[in-house]
Amino acid sequence: MDYCLLYLIAIPNPEETQTMKYWNRRADLSATIYVKSYDYYNSYSLRTDDYSVRNRAWGKNFVKPLDLNHPITIGVTFKNSKLERNQIDSPMTTSPKQNKFSKLWEEEFNNRESNDVQFNVKDGVIYARKSILLRRSEYFRRLFQGSWSETNKSLQKNKNNSHYVINIPDISYATFREMLRYLYTDEISYNNFNCTPLEIFKIADKYLISNLREFARIEINKTLTLNNVMYVLFSEAWKWPDLKDDVIEFIILNFDKVRETAEYKDLVSEYKSHPAGIEIMYEIVGKLIPRKYNYIVSF
């Protein structure tokens, strides 16, 4: 009750939302957060060179002013910053407006009459245009034009030879549709059709859509919590080295809290039955303990 916590939260720009790296341009700033009242002042300097999608906020504890009957001011000062005042002609929003061109393309895909590829997915049928698939995905270029076209049994022609027919029994209609929408419009939504970032990541990885894969990877990091991080790691993330590293880093940064969750305790007691359980736990322990002490916990 004697302390308050003040955070400095970074709002990422469009370029920063598309990378897992540190936001280096912020490293040139010097930030100081402060709390003051009529008879009280305290401040702390913050590092600004390690802000990223994973770590968007840093905070400090402040002793509360003794007299809370007077106004309290909290704030931040920056050095080496360039501020510009621009006229805002419309309300600010975090999601860009959909342009007319994207809207037209979105209406075009999945139109049976104007498309020449039919996908039979797990729970439905969806249509797309071959020319779009070729331009947007290395996987489909290999499928239709490369050596895959002669050996892949999932690629067939329908009875009238008017459509290619591709059977994909392991992917849901909702997830496949959202991937195609991205190929047509460069836009992705994780709220429509109940698509999760993890499902989008998996389908983007399968069809070699690198930009979409990276966007989904970033979104997965945003959804990690103390209570789901171990499940995400052991159920899916361990299969992809970069995603596994992201999740393990979250565990390391929050280990004191993660280790108290029921999910952590359950998985730790059963990790040896997991195909990569010993390797994963060894990696976590190795990052928690300095390398010179690794021999203490070697298996």
C-alpha positions in Angstrom: 0.0 0.0 0.0 3.0 2.3 0.3 4.0 2.0 -3.3 2.7 2.7 -6.8 3.9 1.3 -10.1 4.3 3.5 -13.1 4.7 2.0 -16.6 6.0 3.5 -19.8 4.2 1.7 -22.6 5.4 1.8 -26.2 2.7 2.0 -28.9 4.3 0.2 -32.0 4.2 1.8 -35.4 3.2 -0.4 -38.4 6.8 -1.2 -39.1 7.4 -2.4 -35.6 4.4 -4.6 -35.4 5.8 -6.7 -38.3 9.1 -7.7 -36.6 10.2 -9.8 -33.6 13.5 -7.8 -33.3 14.1 -4.9 -30.9 12.8 -1.5 -32.0 16.2 0.0 -32.5 15.1 3.5 -33.4 13.8 3.9 -29.9 17.2 3.2 -28.5 18.3 6.8 -29.4 15.8 8.2 -26.9 16.4 8.8 -23.2 13.3 8.5 -21.1 12.7 9.5 -17.5 9.4 8.8 -15.6 8.5 10.8 -12.5 5.9 11.2 -9.8 5.6 14.6 -8.0 3.4 16.5 -5.6 3.7 19.8 -3.7 6.4 18.4 -1.3 7.5 15.2 -3.2 9.5 14.4 -6.3 11.0 11.1 -7.5 12.1 9.9 -10.9 13.8 7.0 -12.6 15.6 6.6 -16.0 14.4 3.8 -18.2 16.3 1.9 -20.9 14.7 2.3 -24.3 16.9 -0.1 -26.3 15.1 -3.3 -25.6 11.5 -2.5 -26.5 9.9 -5.1 -28.8 6.7 -6.9 -29.5 7.5 -9.2 -26.5 8.3 -6.3 -24.2 6.3 -3.2 -24.8 6.2 -1.8 -21.3 8.7 -1.2 -18.5 7.8 0.1 -15.0 9.3 1.3 -11.7 8.1 1.3 -8.2 7.5 4.6 -6.5 7.0 5.4 -2.9 3.6 7.1 -2.6 3.6 10.7 -1.5 2.8 11.0 2.2 0.0 13.5 1.7 -2.6 12.2 -0.7 -4.9 15.1 -0.2 -2.9 17.2 -2.7 -2.9 16.6 -6.5 -0.3 14.2 -7.8 1.4 14.5 -11.2 2.9 11.6 -13.1 4.7 12.0 -16.3 7.6 11.3 -18.6 10.4 13.4 -20.2 12.3 12.5 -23.3 15.7 13.6 -24.6 17.0 13.3 -28.1 13.5 13.1 -29.4 11.9 14.9 -32.4 8.3 15.8 -31.9 6.1 16.9 -34.8 2.6 18.4 -34.8 0.5 17.3 -37.7 -3.1 18.1 -38.5 -5.4 15.1 -37.9 -8.2 15.2 -40.4 -9.9 12.0 -39.2 -10.2 10.1 -36.0 -7.1 8.0 -35.2 -7.5 4.2 -35.4 -5.3 1.2 -34.8 -6.7 -0.6 -37.9 -6.4 0.8 -41.4 -9.5 1.3 -43.4 -10.1 -1.3 -46.1 -9.6 0.3 -49.5 -12.0 -0.3 -52.4 -9.5 -2.4 -54.3 -9.0 -4.9 -51.4 -12.8 -5.1 -51.0 -13.3 -6.0 -54.6 -10.7 -8.7 -54.4 -12.2 -10.1 -51.2 -15.6 -10.4 -53.0 -13.9 -12.0 -56.0 -12.3 -14.9 -54.2 -14.4 -18.0 -53.4 -16.5 -17.2 -56.4 -17.0 -20.5 -58.2 -17.7 -19.0 -61.6 -14.6 -16.9 -61.8 -12.1 -19.2 -60.2 -10.3 -22.3 -61.5 -9.1 -24.1 -58.4 -11.3 -26.0 -56.0 -10.1 -26.9 -52.5 -11.9 -29.7 -50.6 -11.0 -28.8 -47.0 -12.0 -30.6 -43.8 -15.4 -29.1 -43.5 -16.3 -27.5 -46.8 -15.3 -26.4 -50.3 -13.6 -23.2 -51.2 -12.5 -21.7 -54.6 -9.6 -19.6 -55.7 -7.8 -18.3 -58.8 -4.7 -20.2 -59.9 -2.9 -17.0 -61.1 -3.2 -15.4 -57.6 -1.9 -18.5 -55.9 1.1 -18.7 -58.2 2.1 -15.1 -57.5 1.6 -15.2 -53.7 2.9 -18.6 -52.6 6.1 -20.6 -53.4 4.2 -23.7 -52.4 1.5 -23.3 -55.1 4.1 -22.3 -57.7 5.9 -25.6 -57.1 2.6 -27.4 -57.0 1.3 -26.1 -60.3 4.5 -25.5 -62.3 7.3 -27.5 -60.7 8.0 -31.2 -60.2 5.3 -31.4 -57.6 2.6 -31.2 -60.3 3.6 -34.6 -61.6 3.9 -36.4 -58.2 1.4 -34.8 -55.9 -1.7 -37.0 -55.8 -3.8 -34.3 -54.2 -3.8 -32.3 -57.4 -6.5 -33.4 -59.8 -8.8 -32.1 -62.5 -12.6 -32.2 -62.2 -14.8 -34.1 -64.7 -15.1 -31.1 -67.1 -11.4 -30.2 -66.8 -12.6 -26.7 -65.8 -11.1 -26.7 -62.3 -8.1 -28.1 -60.5 -9.3 -30.1 -57.4 -7.0 -30.2 -54.4 -8.0 -32.3 -51.3 -6.8 -30.9 -47.9 -8.6 -32.9 -45.2 -6.5 -31.6 -42.3 -7.3 -27.9 -42.5 -10.6 -26.2 -41.5 -12.7 -24.1 -43.9 -12.3 -21.1 -41.6 -8.5 -21.2 -41.4 -8.0 -21.9 -45.1 -10.4 -19.1 -46.1 -8.6 -16.6 -43.9 -5.3 -17.6 -45.5 -6.7 -17.1 -49.0 -8.1 -13.7 -48.0 -4.6 -12.7 -47.0 -3.3 -13.8 -50.4 -5.9 -11.7 -52.2 -5.9 -8.6 -50.0 -2.8 -8.5 -47.8 -5.1 -8.4 -44.8 -5.6 -10.8 -41.9 -8.1 -11.0 -39.1 -7.9 -13.3 -36.1 -11.4 -12.5 -34.9 -13.4 -13.5 -38.0 -14.4 -17.2 -38.4 -12.7 -18.1 -35.1 -9.2 -18.3 -36.6 -6.4 -18.4 -34.0 -3.0 -17.0 -34.6 -1.5 -20.5 -34.1 -3.7 -22.0 -36.8 -2.7 -19.2 -39.2 1.0 -19.7 -38.3 0.7 -23.4 -39.1 -1.0 -22.9 -42.4 1.4 -20.1 -43.4 4.3 -22.3 -42.6 2.9 -25.2 -44.7 2.2 -23.0 -47.7 5.5 -21.1 -47.5 3.8 -17.6 -47.0 6.7 -16.0 -45.0 5.1 -12.6 -44.3 1.9 -14.1 -43.0 3.9 -16.6 -40.9 5.8 -13.8 -39.3 2.6 -11.8 -38.6 1.0 -14.8 -36.9 4.2 -15.5 -34.9 4.0 -12.0 -33.5 0.4 -12.4 -32.7 1.0 -15.6 -30.9 3.5 -13.8 -28.7 0.9 -11.2 -27.8 -1.5 -13.9 -26.7 0.9 -15.7 -24.3 -0.1 -15.7 -20.7 1.2 -17.2 -17.5 -1.6 -19.8 -17.7 -1.3 -20.9 -21.3 2.4 -20.6 -22.1 3.4 -24.1 -21.1 0.5 -25.6 -23.0 1.4 -23.6 -26.1 5.0 -24.8 -25.8 4.4 -28.5 -25.3 1.4 -28.8 -27.6 2.6 -27.0 -30.7 5.4 -24.4 -30.4 8.1 -27.0 -29.9 7.8 -28.1 -33.5 9.2 -24.9 -34.9 12.6 -23.6 -33.6 11.9 -19.9 -33.8 8.4 -20.2 -32.2 9.8 -22.4 -29.5 12.5 -19.9 -28.7 9.9 -17.1 -28.5 7.7 -19.1 -26.0 10.7 -20.2 -23.9 11.9 -16.6 -23.7 8.5 -15.6 -22.3 8.8 -18.5 -19.7 12.3 -17.3 -18.7 11.2 -13.7 -18.3 8.2 -14.7 -16.1 9.6 -17.9 -14.6 8.9 -17.0 -10.9 5.2 -16.7 -11.8 4.9 -19.4 -14.4 6.3 -22.0 -12.0 3.4 -21.4 -9.6 0.7 -22.2 -12.2 -1.1 -25.5 -12.1 -0.3 -26.0 -15.8 3.4 -25.7 -15.2 3.3 -28.2 -12.3 1.3 -30.7 -14.3 3.6 -30.6 -17.3 6.8 -30.7 -15.3 5.6 -33.9 -13.7 4.9 -35.5 -17.1 7.4 -33.9 -19.4 9.5 -37.1 -19.9 6.6 -38.7 -21.8 6.6 -35.9 -24.3 8.6 -36.6 -27.5 10.8 -33.5 -26.9 10.1 -33.1 -23.2 13.6 -33.7 -21.9 15.2 -31.5 -24.5 12.7 -28.6 -23.8 13.2 -28.8 -20.0 17.0 -28.9 -20.4 16.8 -25.8 -22.6 14.7 -23.9 -20.1 17.0 -24.9 -17.2 20.1 -24.0 -19.3 18.8 -20.5 -19.9 17.7 -20.0 -16.2 21.1 -20.9 -14.8 24.4 -19.4 -15.9 26.4 -21.6 -18.3 29.2 -22.2 -15.8 26.7 -24.0 -13.5 25.2 -26.1 -16.2 27.0 -29.2 -15.1 24.9 -29.2 -11.9 21.7 -29.8 -13.8 22.9 -32.0 -16.6 20.8 -35.1 -17.4 
